[in-house]
Amino acid sequence: MPINTSRIVSWLAGAVVLAIGLFALYTWFSLTWSYSKGDRTGYVQKFSHKGWLCKTWEGELTMLPLPGMLPEKFPFSVRNQAWATAINQSMGKKVVLTYEQHKGVPTPCFGESEYFVTAVRVTE
């Protein structure tokens, strides 16, 4: 029985297309479905636009729960340029960051943290 190479090639091409489609669907789902939502209040300690290929805005919010306690750090990512500009303008001021947590994002091209800022409000 001769081997039909064109049939093997089309099966392999179909498998590759299916794998790419499933990866795209998973990526879309992980970026649109939110595991949790909330607010964090504190001071933006550092905020930078970084990455080799995929530049993302990455920051760290320092939260002081009670006077005299050790500060807690909250890492976050920003995907919207308008929010990144608002955060840059609010450096040194107390801010409230509204965020969504997206678990299982497959690549750091979308953000290094699983917490994505969706709104910024200066409280001071």
C-alpha positions in Angstrom: 0.0 0.0 0.0 1.7 3.3 -1.1 2.0 6.2 1.3 -0.1 9.1 0.2 2.2 12.1 1.2 -0.4 14.7 0.2 -2.9 13.3 2.6 -0.2 13.3 5.4 0.7 16.9 4.6 -2.9 18.0 4.7 -3.5 16.2 8.1 -0.4 17.9 9.5 -1.5 21.3 8.1 -4.9 20.8 9.6 -3.4 19.9 13.0 -1.2 23.0 13.0 -4.2 25.3 12.1 -6.2 23.7 14.8 -3.5 24.2 17.4 -3.1 27.8 16.4 -6.8 28.3 16.6 -7.1 26.7 20.0 -4.1 28.8 21.3 -5.8 32.0 20.0 -9.1 31.0 21.6 -7.5 30.3 24.9 -5.6 33.6 24.8 -8.8 35.5 24.0 -10.6 33.8 26.8 -7.9 34.4 29.4 -7.7 38.1 28.5 -11.5 38.7 28.4 -12.7 36.5 31.3 -11.9 38.1 34.7 -11.2 35.8 37.7 -11.6 38.7 40.2 -12.0 42.4 40.3 -11.2 45.0 42.9 -9.5 48.1 44.0 -6.1 48.7 45.6 -5.1 52.0 47.3 -1.6 53.2 47.7 1.3 55.0 46.1 2.8 53.9 42.7 6.4 53.1 43.6 7.7 52.2 40.2 6.1 52.2 36.7 7.9 51.5 33.5 7.4 50.6 29.9 9.4 47.5 29.3 10.0 44.4 27.2 12.2 43.2 24.3 9.5 42.5 21.7 6.2 43.2 23.4 6.4 46.4 25.4 4.1 46.5 28.3 3.5 49.0 31.2 4.5 47.3 34.5 4.2 48.9 37.9 4.2 48.3 41.6 1.8 49.9 44.1 3.0 50.2 47.7 0.1 49.8 50.1 0.3 50.8 53.8 -2.4 48.9 55.7 -2.0 50.7 59.0 0.6 53.2 60.2 3.7 51.5 61.5 3.1 48.2 59.6 5.3 47.0 56.8 4.1 48.0 53.3 2.7 45.5 50.9 3.6 45.6 47.2 1.0 45.0 44.5 2.4 44.3 41.0 0.2 45.3 38.1 0.2 45.7 34.3 -1.5 48.3 32.2 -2.7 47.6 28.6 -4.3 51.0 27.9 -2.1 54.0 27.0 -4.6 56.5 28.5 -4.4 54.7 31.9 -0.6 54.5 31.7 -0.5 58.3 31.1 -2.8 58.9 34.1 -0.6 56.7 36.3 2.5 58.6 35.2 0.8 61.9 36.0 -0.2 60.7 39.5 3.2 59.5 40.6 3.8 60.6 44.2 0.1 60.9 44.9 -2.2 58.4 46.7 -4.2 56.6 44.0 -6.9 53.9 43.8 -6.3 51.4 41.1 -9.2 49.4 39.9 -8.0 46.1 38.5 -9.1 42.8 37.0 -7.2 39.6 37.7 -6.7 37.4 34.6 -5.3 33.9 35.5 -3.4 31.8 32.9 -2.5 34.4 30.4 -0.2 32.4 28.1 2.6 34.9 27.4 4.1 37.9 29.1 3.5 39.9 25.9 0.1 40.9 27.4 1.6 41.8 30.8 4.0 40.3 33.3 1.4 40.4 36.1 -2.0 38.8 36.3 -3.5 42.0 37.6 -4.5 44.5 34.8 -5.5 48.0 35.7 -8.8 49.1 34.3 -9.2 52.6 36.0 -7.1 55.1 38.0 -8.4 57.6 40.5 -6.2 60.1 42.5 -7.5 60.4 46.1 -5.1 63.0 47.4 
